Structure formats: structure tokens, C-alpha cells
Amino acid sequence: MKISPVIVFIGLFVWDYLLGGIGAILAVSMTMLVLIIMENFEGTQPLAMLMHYTGEAKNEEYQEAVAKVKQLWNKTRGAFVSNKDESDQ
């Protein structure tokens, strides 16, 4: 299935919280569904790539995905910081 064990545990907790026992039983399947959907959109492909676990992952593709996610994070963080600065003035 090539999904990170950390993502499996996070998915288990999230789906259990949202749907109860049925969510806990179906957690891996629903998490895989979310990953497949994320892979089909250009904006979420790097994040989906980081959520997959492969020992033989191509280092170049992984590093490119990390760079894109960091860029997105900095852009998001910058939006919140600039809004806070404007409200202080």
C-alpha cells in the first residue's frame, strides 16, 4: 500500500473521532482514498508524495516535493503574519 505508518495512525485517530468505531475499522481505506484524490490535483501532489512511504523513493522527487511543501507553508504563514501586522497599525 506504500503509506507511511505515521499517516496510518493519524488517519486512525481522525477517522475514529469523526465516525466512531466504523471510522476506526475503515481508517486505512478512507485515508488511501484521500491520498488518491490528493494525487490527482496539482496543488496537493507534493503533500501526497510525502505521505507515501517507499524505501526506494527517488531522492530528487522527494526533495522537490519537500521544497514545494515548504514554499506553500511559507506563503501560508506569510499571509497570516502580514494580516496580523496590518491589524496592529
DSSP file (Angstrom, degrees, kcal/mol; ACC not computed):
  #  RESIDUE AA STRUCTURE BP1 BP2  ACC     N-H-->O    O-->H-N    N-H-->O    O-->H-N    TCO  KAPPA ALPHA  PHI   PSI    X-CA   Y-CA   Z-CA
    1    1 A M              0   0    0      0, 0.0    52,-0.1     0, 0.0     0, 0.0   0.000 360.0 360.0 360.0 -22.6    0.0    0.0    0.0
    2    2 A K        +     0   0    0      1,-0.2    51,-0.9    50,-0.1     2,-0.4   0.911 360.0 142.2  52.9  52.2    3.1    2.2    0.4
    3    3 A I  B     -A   52   0A   0     49,-0.3    49,-0.2    50,-0.0    -1,-0.2  -0.973  57.0-104.6-122.4 140.1    1.6    4.5    3.0
    4    4 A S     >  -     0   0    0     47,-2.1     4,-1.8    -2,-0.4     3,-0.2  -0.329  20.4-132.7 -63.0 137.3    3.6    5.9    5.9
    5    5 A P  H  > S+     0   0    0      0, 0.0     4,-2.1     0, 0.0     5,-0.2   0.838 108.1  57.4 -59.8 -32.4    2.9    4.3    9.3
    6    6 A V  H  > S+     0   0    0      1,-0.2     4,-2.4     2,-0.2     5,-0.2   0.908 105.6  49.6 -64.1 -41.2    2.6    7.7   10.9
    7    7 A I  H  > S+     0   0    0     -3,-0.2     4,-2.8    44,-0.2    -1,-0.2   0.854 107.3  55.7 -66.0 -34.8   -0.2    8.6    8.4
    8    8 A V  H  X S+     0   0    0     -4,-1.8     4,-2.4     2,-0.2    -2,-0.2   0.938 110.4  44.3 -62.6 -46.2   -1.9    5.4    9.2
    9    9 A F  H  X S+     0   0    0     -4,-2.1     4,-2.2     2,-0.2    -2,-0.2   0.910 114.7  48.3 -65.9 -42.0   -2.0    6.3   13.0
   10   10 A I  H  X S+     0   0    0     -4,-2.4     4,-2.6     1,-0.2    -2,-0.2   0.935 112.7  49.1 -62.8 -44.7   -3.1    9.9   12.3
   11   11 A G  H  X S+     0   0    0     -4,-2.8     4,-2.9     1,-0.2     5,-0.3   0.886 108.3  54.5 -60.6 -39.6   -5.8    8.6    9.9
   12   12 A L  H  X S+     0   0    0     -4,-2.4     4,-2.0     1,-0.2    -1,-0.2   0.933 111.9  43.2 -60.3 -46.7   -6.9    6.1   12.6
   13   13 A F  H  X S+     0   0    0     -4,-2.2     4,-2.1     2,-0.2    -2,-0.2   0.915 116.3  47.2 -66.5 -42.9   -7.4    8.8   15.2
   14   14 A V  H  X S+     0   0    0     -4,-2.6     4,-2.5     2,-0.2    -2,-0.2   0.952 115.9  42.7 -65.4 -50.1   -9.0   11.3   12.8
   15   15 A W  H  X S+     0   0    0     -4,-2.9     4,-2.9     1,-0.2     5,-0.4   0.859 113.6  52.7 -68.2 -33.6  -11.5    8.8   11.3
   16   16 A D  H  X S+     0   0    0     -4,-2.0     4,-1.8    -5,-0.3    -1,-0.2   0.907 111.6  47.1 -65.1 -40.5  -12.3    7.3   14.7
   17   17 A Y  H  < S+     0   0    0     -4,-2.1    -2,-0.2    -5,-0.2    -1,-0.2   0.911 118.8  40.4 -65.2 -42.8  -13.0   10.8   16.0
   18   18 A L  H  < S+     0   0    0     -4,-2.5    -2,-0.2    -5,-0.2    -3,-0.2   0.897 134.8  14.7 -74.7 -41.3  -15.2   11.7   13.0
   19   19 A L  H >< S-     0   0    0     -4,-2.9     3,-0.7     1,-0.3     4,-0.4   0.404  91.8-139.4-120.7   1.0  -17.1    8.4   12.6
   20   20 A G  T 3X S-     0   0    0     -4,-1.8     4,-1.7    -5,-0.4    -1,-0.3  -0.470  70.0 -11.0  76.8-146.1  -16.5    6.4   15.7
   21   21 A G  H 3> S+     0   0    0      1,-0.2     4,-2.0     2,-0.2    -1,-0.2   0.858 136.3  53.4 -61.7 -39.8  -15.9    2.7   15.6
   22   22 A I  H <> S+     0   0    0     -3,-0.7     4,-2.3     1,-0.2    -1,-0.2   0.898 107.9  52.3 -62.5 -39.6  -16.8    2.3   11.9
   23   23 A G  H  4 S+     0   0    0     -4,-0.4     4,-0.3    -8,-0.2    -7,-0.3   0.877 107.7  51.6 -63.2 -37.6  -14.3    5.1   11.1
   24   24 A A  H >< S+     0   0    0     -4,-1.7     3,-0.6    -9,-0.3     4,-0.3   0.882 111.3  47.5 -66.5 -38.0  -11.6    3.2   13.0
   25   25 A I  H 3< S+     0   0    0     -4,-2.0     3,-0.3     1,-0.2     4,-0.2   0.895 120.7  36.4 -69.5 -39.6  -12.3    0.0   11.1
   26   26 A L  T 3X S+     0   0    0     -4,-2.3     4,-2.6     1,-0.2     5,-0.3   0.266  85.4 111.7 -96.1  11.3  -12.3    1.8    7.7
   27   27 A A  H <> S+     0   0    0     -3,-0.6     4,-2.4    -4,-0.3     5,-0.2   0.887  77.3  45.2 -57.6 -47.8   -9.5    4.2    8.6
   28   28 A V  H  > S+     0   0    0     -4,-0.3     4,-2.3    -3,-0.3    -1,-0.2   0.913 114.4  49.1 -66.6 -41.4   -6.8    2.9    6.2
   29   29 A S  H  > S+     0   0    0     -4,-0.2     4,-1.9     1,-0.2    -2,-0.2   0.924 114.3  44.6 -63.7 -44.4   -9.2    2.5    3.3
   30   30 A M  H  X S+     0   0    0     -4,-2.6     4,-2.1     2,-0.2    -1,-0.2   0.861 111.9  52.8 -70.6 -34.1  -10.5    6.1    3.7
   31   31 A T  H  X S+     0   0    0     -4,-2.4     4,-2.2    -5,-0.3    -1,-0.2   0.901 109.0  49.9 -65.9 -40.3   -7.0    7.5    4.2
   32   32 A M  H  X S+     0   0    0     -4,-2.3     4,-2.5     2,-0.2    -2,-0.2   0.885 108.3  53.7 -63.6 -38.1   -5.9    5.8    1.0
   33   33 A L  H  X S+     0   0    0     -4,-1.9     4,-2.2     2,-0.2    -2,-0.2   0.916 108.8  48.5 -61.4 -43.4   -9.0    7.3   -0.8
   34   34 A V  H  X S+     0   0    0     -4,-2.1     4,-2.5     1,-0.2    -2,-0.2   0.905 111.4  50.4 -63.5 -41.4   -7.9   10.8    0.4
   35   35 A L  H  X S+     0   0    0     -4,-2.2     4,-2.1     2,-0.2    -2,-0.2   0.899 109.4  50.5 -64.3 -40.5   -4.4   10.2   -0.8
   36   36 A I  H  X S+     0   0    0     -4,-2.5     4,-0.8     2,-0.2    -1,-0.2   0.912 111.8  47.7 -64.0 -41.8   -5.6    9.1   -4.2
   37   37 A I  H >< S+     0   0    0     -4,-2.2     3,-0.8     1,-0.2     4,-0.3   0.917 110.9  51.8 -64.1 -42.4   -7.7   12.2   -4.5
   38   38 A M  H >< S+     0   0    0     -4,-2.5     3,-1.2     1,-0.2     6,-0.3   0.854 103.9  57.9 -63.2 -34.6   -4.8   14.4   -3.4
   39   39 A E  H 3< S+     0   0    0     -4,-2.1    -1,-0.2     1,-0.2    -2,-0.2   0.749 100.1  58.9 -66.8 -22.9   -2.5   12.8   -6.0
   40   40 A N  T << S+     0   0    0     -3,-0.8     2,-0.5    -4,-0.8    -1,-0.2   0.489  94.3  72.9 -88.6  -2.8   -4.9   13.9   -8.8
   41   41 A F  S X> S-     0   0    0     -3,-1.2     4,-0.9    -4,-0.3     3,-0.8  -0.948  75.3-140.4-114.6 133.1   -4.7   17.6   -8.0
   42   42 A E  T 34 S+     0   0    0     -2,-0.5     3,-0.4     1,-0.2    -1,-0.1   0.846  99.4  54.8 -60.0 -37.4   -1.6   19.6   -8.9
   43   43 A G  T 34 S+     0   0    0      1,-0.2    -1,-0.2     2,-0.1     4,-0.2   0.769 115.4  37.0 -70.1 -25.8   -1.6   21.6   -5.7
   44   44 A T  T <> S+     0   0    0     -3,-0.8     4,-2.3    -6,-0.3    -1,-0.2   0.416  88.0  95.7-108.2   1.2   -1.7   18.6   -3.4
   45   45 A Q  H  X S+     0   0    0     -4,-0.9     4,-2.4    -3,-0.4     5,-0.2   0.912  84.0  50.8 -59.9 -44.7    0.5   16.2   -5.2
   46   46 A P  H  > S+     0   0    0      0, 0.0     4,-1.9     0, 0.0    -1,-0.2   0.914 111.5  48.3 -61.3 -39.8    3.7   17.1   -3.3
   47   47 A L  H  > S+     0   0    0     -4,-0.2     4,-1.3     1,-0.2    -2,-0.2   0.909 111.5  49.8 -65.5 -41.1    1.9   16.6    0.0
   48   48 A A  H  X S+     0   0    0     -4,-2.3     4,-0.9     1,-0.2    -1,-0.2   0.878 107.9  54.5 -63.9 -37.3    0.5   13.3   -1.1
   49   49 A M  H >< S+     0   0    0     -4,-2.4     3,-0.6     1,-0.2    -1,-0.2   0.895 107.5  49.7 -64.0 -38.9    4.0   12.2   -2.2
   50   50 A L  H 3< S+     0   0    0     -4,-1.9    -1,-0.2     1,-0.2    -2,-0.2   0.776 105.7  57.7 -70.5 -25.2    5.4   12.9    1.2
   51   51 A M  H 3< S+     0   0    0     -4,-1.3   -47,-2.1    -5,-0.1    -1,-0.2   0.692  92.3  84.9 -79.4 -18.2    2.6   10.9    2.8
   52   52 A H  B << S-A    3   0A   0     -4,-0.9     2,-0.5    -3,-0.6   -49,-0.3  -0.530  71.7-144.0 -80.8 151.9    3.6    7.8    0.9
   53   53 A Y        +     0   0    0    -51,-0.9     2,-0.4    -2,-0.2     3,-0.1  -0.957  30.4 154.6-121.3 114.4    6.3    5.6    2.2
   54   54 A T    >   -     0   0    0     -2,-0.5     3,-1.1     1,-0.1    -2,-0.0  -0.989  33.6-153.8-137.3 130.4    8.7    3.9   -0.1
   55   55 A G  T 3  S+     0   0    0     -2,-0.4    -1,-0.1     1,-0.2    -2,-0.0   0.795  99.8  49.1 -69.1 -28.0   12.2    2.8    0.8
   56   56 A E  T 3  S+     0   0    0     -3,-0.1    -1,-0.2     2,-0.1     3,-0.1   0.025  80.1 149.2-101.8  27.6   13.3    3.1   -2.8
   57   57 A A    <   -     0   0    0     -3,-1.1     2,-0.5     1,-0.1     3,-0.0  -0.292  57.4-105.3 -62.2 142.8   11.8    6.6   -3.4
   58   58 A K     >  -     0   0    0      1,-0.2     4,-2.1     2,-0.0     5,-0.2  -0.587  24.8-145.1 -71.6 123.8   13.7    8.7   -5.8
   59   59 A N  H  > S+     0   0    0     -2,-0.5     4,-2.5     1,-0.2     5,-0.2   0.838  95.3  55.3 -61.6 -36.2   15.6   11.3   -3.8
   60   60 A E  H  > S+     0   0    0      2,-0.2     4,-2.2     1,-0.2    -1,-0.2   0.935 109.6  45.4 -64.6 -46.2   15.2   14.0   -6.4
   61   61 A E  H  > S+     0   0    0      1,-0.2     4,-2.2     2,-0.2    -2,-0.2   0.896 113.9  50.0 -64.5 -39.6   11.4   13.7   -6.5
   62   62 A Y  H  X S+     0   0    0     -4,-2.1     4,-2.4     2,-0.2    -2,-0.2   0.925 111.2  47.7 -64.8 -45.1   11.2   13.6   -2.7
   63   63 A Q  H  X S+     0   0    0     -4,-2.5     4,-2.3     1,-0.2    -1,-0.2   0.875 111.1  51.7 -64.5 -37.3   13.4   16.7   -2.3
   64   64 A E  H  X S+     0   0    0     -4,-2.2     4,-2.1     2,-0.2    -1,-0.2   0.901 110.0  49.2 -65.1 -40.6   11.4   18.6   -4.9
   65   65 A A  H  X S+     0   0    0     -4,-2.2     4,-2.3     2,-0.2    -2,-0.2   0.907 110.3  50.9 -64.8 -41.3    8.2   17.7   -3.0
   66   66 A V  H  X S+     0   0    0     -4,-2.4     4,-2.4     1,-0.2    -2,-0.2   0.912 109.8  50.3 -61.8 -42.6    9.7   18.9    0.2
   67   67 A A  H  X S+     0   0    0     -4,-2.3     4,-2.3     1,-0.2    -1,-0.2   0.902 110.9  48.8 -63.7 -41.2   10.7   22.2   -1.4
   68   68 A K  H  X S+     0   0    0     -4,-2.1     4,-2.3     2,-0.2    -1,-0.2   0.900 111.9  48.4 -66.2 -40.5    7.2   22.7   -2.8
   69   69 A V  H  X S+     0   0    0     -4,-2.3     4,-2.5     2,-0.2    -2,-0.2   0.901 111.8  49.8 -67.4 -39.8    5.6   22.0    0.6
   70   70 A K  H  X S+     0   0    0     -4,-2.4     4,-2.6     2,-0.2    -2,-0.2   0.904 110.6  50.3 -63.1 -40.8    8.0   24.3    2.4
   71   71 A Q  H  X S+     0   0    0     -4,-2.3     4,-2.2     2,-0.2    -2,-0.2   0.918 111.6  47.7 -63.2 -43.4    7.2   27.1   -0.2
   72   72 A L  H  X S+     0   0    0     -4,-2.3     4,-2.3     2,-0.2    -2,-0.2   0.900 111.9  50.5 -63.4 -41.1    3.5   26.6    0.3
   73   73 A W  H  X S+     0   0    0     -4,-2.5     4,-3.0     2,-0.2     5,-0.2   0.917 110.7  48.4 -64.0 -44.1    3.9   26.7    4.1
   74   74 A N  H  X S+     0   0    0     -4,-2.6     4,-2.5     1,-0.2    -1,-0.2   0.889 111.5  50.2 -64.6 -38.4    6.0   29.9    4.0
   75   75 A K  H  X S+     0   0    0     -4,-2.2     4,-1.6     2,-0.2    -1,-0.2   0.918 113.7  45.3 -64.6 -43.0    3.4   31.5    1.7
   76   76 A T  H  X S+     0   0    0     -4,-2.3     4,-1.6     2,-0.2    -2,-0.2   0.930 114.5  47.5 -66.0 -46.1    0.6   30.5    4.1
   77   77 A R  H  X S+     0   0    0     -4,-3.0     4,-2.3     1,-0.2    -2,-0.2   0.887 109.5  54.4 -63.0 -39.1    2.5   31.6    7.2
   78   78 A G  H  X S+     0   0    0     -4,-2.5     4,-2.4    -5,-0.2    -1,-0.2   0.847 104.2  55.3 -63.4 -34.8    3.4   34.9    5.5
   79   79 A A  H  X S+     0   0    0     -4,-1.6     4,-1.6     2,-0.2    -1,-0.2   0.901 111.0  44.0 -65.4 -40.5   -0.3   35.6    4.8
   80   80 A F  H  X S+     0   0    0     -4,-1.6     4,-1.7     2,-0.2    -2,-0.2   0.889 113.9  49.5 -72.4 -38.8   -1.2   35.2    8.5
   81   81 A V  H  X S+     0   0    0     -4,-2.3     4,-2.2     1,-0.2    -2,-0.2   0.911 111.0  49.4 -67.4 -41.6    1.8   37.3    9.7
   82   82 A S  H  X S+     0   0    0     -4,-2.4     4,-2.0     1,-0.2    -1,-0.2   0.869 109.7  51.7 -68.0 -34.9    1.0   40.1    7.3
   83   83 A N  H  X S+     0   0    0     -4,-1.6     4,-1.6     2,-0.2    -1,-0.2   0.878 110.1  49.7 -66.2 -36.9   -2.6   40.2    8.3
   84   84 A K  H  X S+     0   0    0     -4,-1.7     4,-1.2     1,-0.2    -2,-0.2   0.904 110.0  50.5 -67.3 -41.5   -1.6   40.4   12.0
   85   85 A D  H  X S+     0   0    0     -4,-2.2     4,-0.8     1,-0.2     3,-0.2   0.886 109.3  51.1 -64.9 -38.8    0.8   43.3   11.2
   86   86 A E  H  < S+     0   0    0     -4,-2.0     3,-0.4     1,-0.2    -1,-0.2   0.856 107.7  52.2 -67.0 -35.2   -1.8   45.3    9.4
   87   87 A S  H  < S+     0   0    0     -4,-1.6    -1,-0.2     1,-0.2    -2,-0.2   0.770 103.8  58.3 -74.1 -23.3   -4.3   44.9   12.2
   88   88 A D  H  <        0   0    0     -4,-1.2    -1,-0.2     1,-0.2    -2,-0.2   0.768 360.0 360.0 -73.4 -25.4   -1.8   46.3   14.7
   89   89 A Q     <        0   0    0     -4,-0.8    -1,-0.2    -3,-0.4    -2,-0.2   0.465 360.0 360.0 -87.2 360.0   -1.4   49.5   12.8
